[in-house]
Amino acid sequence: MSQNAATHVVVLMGGPSAERPISLTSGRECAAALRSEDYTVTELDASDTLAEDLKSLKPDVVFNALHGPFGEDGCVQGLLEWLRIPYTHSGVLASALAMDKERTKAAYRVADLPVVPSGIFDANTVRREHVVAPPYVVKPYNEGSSVGVYIVHEAANGPPQLSDDMPQTVMVETYAPGRELTTTVMGDRALGVTDILTNGWYDYAAKYEAGGSRHVIPADVPQEITDACRGYALRAHNALGCRGVSRTDFRWDEARGLDGLILLETNTQPGMTPTSLTPEQAAHEGISFGALCRWMVEDASCQR
């Protein structure tokens, strides 16, 4: 029996959030990769009986493949801390901070990282009037995967008609023009820079539907921008107190050079299929998907 086979890993996935389908895909891919690395793996769909399920399964490590509220915002991390089970990705505080987009930006500002102006508003107010001058973006302050994002263009006739399922509190930020770039941090190491090409906004469909986007790695950008993305991503990772793997997203207005590069957000639990952005960047650095998942298990801890 290999040394890894003695380690029982529970891959936590699914859950109740809007990002459940993506989490299930990530979880299954990670479970398969960990089995290929000879770990003993159990796949667990997070439900109301999660605490009891984990006590029964007695894992050595939890691989957290959940996305969205509950799984990514510090809640399940707190449960795992209480149960004293080492888990992958960031701890309670970093997870909660990164999931709250406005508090993320507050941490960025303290770390002197470039962001656009933004604020938190009542959704009904945003439906009634322009709370900032167009163009601007409206999004839930605590969702991922570009769920519920509205872009209000300069030529808009009126404020956005947000759907009824939008949360009562939303974030509004000045629209940042330019290209979509992203960089993964793995421990204390920033990986490459990917240029994400789409026919429009990098929304949920562009991220997850076939043909929705194209990833170019390494991004065809000046070395100054590559270096800045890598440096900013590592600083953001540290400013939020992340551990394990995180991914920071940028917009870059190339007409403005380095001044046109701004941070959008940091994802403490990026998508983890073999064709997702983070595994692609790891592969470009010579790290296979299985090796990446193995590193994350080895990096797992129970430290908030």
C-alpha positions in Angstrom: 0.0 0.0 0.0 1.3 3.4 -0.9 1.8 6.1 1.7 -0.9 8.2 0.1 -3.4 5.3 0.3 -3.2 5.5 4.1 -4.6 9.0 3.9 -8.4 9.3 3.7 -9.5 12.4 1.8 -13.1 13.5 1.8 -13.8 15.7 -1.2 -16.5 18.1 -0.1 -18.7 19.4 -3.0 -22.2 20.4 -4.1 -23.9 22.2 -1.3 -26.8 24.7 -1.4 -25.3 27.7 -3.3 -26.1 28.9 -6.8 -22.7 27.5 -7.8 -23.6 23.9 -6.9 -23.3 22.6 -10.4 -19.7 23.9 -10.8 -18.8 22.6 -7.3 -20.0 19.1 -8.3 -17.9 19.2 -11.4 -14.8 20.5 -9.5 -15.3 17.9 -6.8 -15.6 14.9 -9.1 -12.5 16.0 -11.1 -10.5 16.5 -7.9 -11.6 13.2 -6.5 -10.5 11.4 -9.7 -7.2 13.2 -9.6 -6.6 12.3 -6.0 -7.4 8.6 -6.7 -4.9 8.7 -9.5 -2.4 9.9 -6.8 -3.3 6.8 -4.7 -5.3 8.5 -2.0 -8.3 6.8 -0.4 -11.1 9.2 -1.5 -14.7 9.7 -0.5 -17.0 12.1 -2.3 -19.4 13.9 -0.1 -22.3 16.2 -1.2 -22.6 18.8 1.6 -26.0 18.7 3.2 -27.7 19.6 6.5 -26.1 16.4 8.1 -22.6 17.5 7.1 -21.2 17.4 10.7 -22.6 14.0 11.4 -21.4 12.7 8.0 -17.9 13.9 8.6 -17.8 12.4 12.1 -18.9 9.1 10.6 -16.4 9.2 7.7 -13.4 10.2 9.9 -11.3 11.8 7.1 -7.7 12.7 7.6 -8.1 15.7 5.3 -11.1 17.4 3.7 -10.6 18.7 0.2 -13.0 21.6 0.0 -14.4 21.8 -3.5 -17.4 23.9 -2.5 -18.1 27.2 -4.2 -20.3 30.1 -3.1 -21.9 30.9 0.2 -21.6 28.4 3.1 -18.7 26.6 1.4 -16.5 29.5 0.5 -17.4 32.2 3.0 -15.9 30.9 6.2 -18.9 28.8 7.4 -17.8 25.3 6.5 -14.2 26.3 7.4 -15.5 27.1 10.9 -17.2 23.7 11.1 -14.0 22.0 10.1 -12.0 23.9 12.6 -14.5 22.9 15.3 -14.1 19.2 14.2 -10.3 19.6 14.1 -10.1 18.3 10.5 -7.4 19.7 8.3 -8.8 21.2 5.1 -7.6 22.7 1.9 -7.7 26.4 0.9 -8.0 29.4 3.1 -9.2 29.6 6.7 -12.2 31.2 8.3 -11.2 34.9 8.2 -9.6 34.9 4.8 -12.6 33.1 3.3 -15.1 35.5 4.8 -13.1 38.5 3.8 -12.6 37.4 0.2 -16.3 36.4 -0.2 -17.4 39.9 0.9 -16.3 42.0 -2.2 -16.4 45.4 -0.5 -14.3 44.2 2.5 -11.9 42.6 0.0 -11.5 46.0 -1.6 -10.9 47.6 1.8 -8.1 45.1 2.4 -6.7 45.9 -1.0 -6.7 49.6 -0.3 -4.8 49.1 3.0 -2.2 47.1 1.0 -2.0 49.9 -1.6 -3.4 47.7 -4.4 -5.2 49.5 -7.2 -9.0 49.2 -7.3 -11.9 51.2 -8.8 -14.3 53.2 -6.6 -17.2 51.1 -5.2 -19.8 51.1 -2.5 -22.6 49.0 -0.9 -26.2 50.0 -1.7 -29.8 48.8 -1.1 -31.0 46.9 -4.2 -34.2 48.9 -4.4 -32.3 52.2 -4.5 -30.2 50.8 -7.3 -33.4 49.9 -9.2 -34.8 53.4 -8.8 -31.8 55.6 -9.6 -28.2 55.7 -10.8 -26.3 55.6 -7.5 -23.1 56.4 -9.4 -22.5 57.9 -12.8 -22.6 55.3 -15.6 -20.8 53.2 -16.7 -20.9 51.0 -13.6 -21.3 47.3 -12.5 -23.8 45.9 -10.1 -23.2 42.6 -8.4 -24.1 40.6 -5.3 -21.5 41.5 -2.6 -21.0 37.9 -1.6 -21.4 35.6 -4.7 -18.8 34.2 -7.0 -18.7 32.9 -10.6 -20.1 36.3 -11.9 -23.5 35.3 -10.6 -26.0 38.1 -10.9 -23.7 40.7 -12.5 -25.3 43.7 -14.3 -23.4 46.2 -16.5 -24.9 49.7 -16.9 -23.5 51.4 -19.9 -23.1 55.1 -20.5 -26.0 55.1 -22.9 -28.4 53.4 -20.5 -31.8 54.9 -20.4 -32.3 54.3 -16.7 -31.1 52.3 -13.7 -30.8 48.5 -14.0 -33.9 46.4 -13.4 -32.3 43.9 -11.1 -34.0 40.5 -10.8 -36.1 39.6 -7.8 -33.6 37.0 -6.7 -30.8 39.6 -6.2 -29.9 40.1 -2.6 -31.2 43.1 -0.8 -27.6 44.5 -0.5 -25.5 44.9 -3.6 -22.1 46.3 -4.6 -21.9 49.0 -7.2 -18.5 49.8 -8.7 -17.2 52.0 -11.5 -16.8 50.0 -14.7 -13.2 49.1 -15.5 -12.6 48.8 -19.2 -10.0 46.6 -20.8 -8.8 43.0 -20.9 -9.6 40.3 -18.4 -6.4 38.9 -16.8 -6.0 36.5 -13.9 -3.1 35.0 -11.8 -3.1 32.1 -9.4 -1.1 32.0 -6.2 0.1 28.6 -4.9 1.4 29.0 -1.4 4.1 31.7 -1.6 4.4 31.5 -5.4 2.5 33.4 -8.1 2.0 31.4 -11.2 1.5 32.7 -14.7 -0.9 35.3 -16.2 -3.9 34.2 -18.3 -5.6 36.5 -20.8 -9.4 35.6 -20.9 -10.9 36.3 -24.3 -14.7 36.5 -24.7 -17.2 38.1 -27.0 -18.5 40.3 -24.1 -18.5 40.3 -20.3 -16.8 37.3 -18.6 -20.1 36.2 -17.0 -21.3 32.9 -15.7 -22.0 31.6 -19.3 -18.6 32.7 -20.6 -17.0 30.9 -17.7 -18.7 27.6 -17.9 -20.5 27.1 -21.2 -18.7 25.4 -24.1 -17.1 28.0 -26.3 -17.9 30.8 -23.8 -14.3 31.9 -23.5 -10.8 31.3 -24.6 -7.7 31.3 -22.3 -4.4 32.5 -23.5 -1.4 31.6 -21.3 1.0 33.1 -21.1 -0.9 36.3 -21.7 0.4 38.4 -24.6 1.1 41.5 -22.5 4.2 43.5 -21.7 6.6 42.1 -19.1 5.8 45.0 -16.8 2.1 43.9 -16.7 3.0 40.2 -16.2 5.2 41.1 -13.3 2.6 43.5 -11.8 -0.1 40.8 -12.0 2.1 38.3 -10.3 3.2 40.8 -7.6 -0.3 42.1 -7.0 -1.8 38.6 -6.8 0.7 37.6 -4.2 0.2 40.8 -2.2 -3.6 40.3 -2.4 -3.3 36.7 -1.2 -1.2 37.8 1.8 -3.3 40.9 2.5 -6.4 38.7 2.9 -4.6 36.1 4.8 -5.1 33.3 2.3 -3.4 30.0 2.3 -3.1 27.2 -0.3 -4.4 28.3 -3.7 -6.1 31.5 -4.6 -6.7 33.3 -7.9 -6.9 37.1 -8.3 -8.7 38.7 -11.3 -7.8 41.9 -13.0 -8.9 44.3 -15.7 -6.3 46.0 -17.8 -6.8 49.1 -19.9 -3.8 48.7 -22.1 -4.1 52.3 -23.4 -3.1 53.5 -19.8 -0.2 51.1 -19.3 0.5 50.1 -15.7 -2.0 52.7 -14.5 -4.7 50.8 -16.3 -4.3 47.6 -14.2 -6.8 47.2 -11.4 -7.8 44.3 -9.1 -11.4 43.0 -9.3 -11.4 40.3 -6.6 -9.6 37.3 -5.1 -11.2 33.8 -5.3 -10.1 31.6 -2.4 -11.5 28.5 -4.0 -11.1 28.8 -7.8 -12.6 26.2 -10.2 -10.7 23.0 -10.2 -11.4 21.0 -13.3 -8.4 20.2 -15.5 -9.4 23.0 -18.0 -10.2 25.6 -15.3 -7.9 28.6 -15.0 -5.9 27.6 -12.0 -5.1 24.1 -13.2 -4.2 25.5 -16.6 -1.7 27.9 -15.0 -0.3 25.1 -12.9 0.1 22.9 -15.9 2.0 25.8 -17.7 4.4 25.7 -14.8 4.9 22.0 -15.2 2.5 21.0 -12.4 0.0 18.3 -13.4 -3.6 18.3 -12.2 -2.9 15.4 -10.0 0.2 17.0 -8.6 -1.7 20.2 -7.9 -4.4 18.3 -6.0 -1.8 16.4 -4.1 0.0 19.6 -3.1 -3.3 21.0 -1.8 -3.9 17.9 0.3 -0.3 18.1 1.7 -0.8 21.8 2.4 -4.1 21.3 4.2 -4.3 22.5 7.8 -6.6 23.5 10.6 -5.4 27.0 11.2 -7.9 29.8 11.0 
